[in-house]
Amino acid sequence: MVSQDEKQPAPARKISVFGREFNMPRSRRARIVIGVGLIVLGIFGFLPVLGFWMVPLGLLVLSYEFATVRRWRRRFAVWWERRRRPGR
């Protein structure tokens, strides 16, 4: 029998963008590399294929790893919801 104390693989992290969910790699290092890569390549948004849309996506990926970026994301989400509410 398998004891419950044995390590189970960590559940896959999911990122939600515009209502769609995407699985992120299980490796923390891979998620950091992807996030930083998106931000760095997003700086070259004036070039074809690359775009400025990559910067916020990279920050979103990094927000799952770093508390500072997570706070920025949360503050933006709260600000956005307050802005969308009519009559307030």
N, C-alpha and C positions, 0 to 999 in steps of 0.2 A: 504494500500500500504506500501511497505517496503522502508524506506528512504535509500539513498545511504550512509548516515553517519554511519549506523550501521556497527559494526565490522563484517567483513567477515573472515572466517578461513584463516590463512596464507597458501599459496600454499605449497605443499609438496616439500621439498628440494630433489634434485636428485643428485646422485654422478655417475660420468661416469668413468668406468674402462675398458680399452681396447675396447672402442666402445660400451660397454653395459651400460645401465642406470639402477640404482637401487634407489628405494625410500628410504629416510632416515626417521626416526621418526619425528613427528612434535615437540615433546618435546625437548627443548634445553638440559635439564638435561639428557635425554635418549641418545642423540647424544654424549654428553661428556662422559658418562659412557661407551658407546660402544667403543669410540675412545681410552680411557684410558685402557679399558679391552683388546682390541686388542694389544696395545703396551706391556702391562704387560705380557700377555700370549705369545706374540711373542718372548719375551726374552727367554722363554723356548723352543726355536725352535729345539733344539736337541732331544726333545721328539717326539714320534709318534703323529700324528694328528696335533699337534701344529707346527707352522713353523715360520721361519724368515720372511715369506711373510706377516705376520700379522702386523709387525711394520710399514712398509710404508702405509699399508691400514689404520691403526689407525691414523697415521699422516694426511692422506688424509681426514678422517672423522673430525678430530679436526681442520683442516684448514678452515672449514666452520664456526667455532665458534671463533677462536682466530686469531687476525691480525698477530701476530708474526709467527705462523705456516703457515698462508696463504702466507706471504712473502717468507718463505723458499720454499714452494711449487712452487710459481711463479718463483723464481730465478732458481730452478731446471728445470722447464719447458722451460725457456728461454735458459739455458745452454744446455739442451738436443736438442732443435731445432737447435741451432748454431752448435752443434757437428754433427748433421745428415746431414747438408748441404754440399754437395760435392763442392770442389774447393774454399773454403773460408778459 
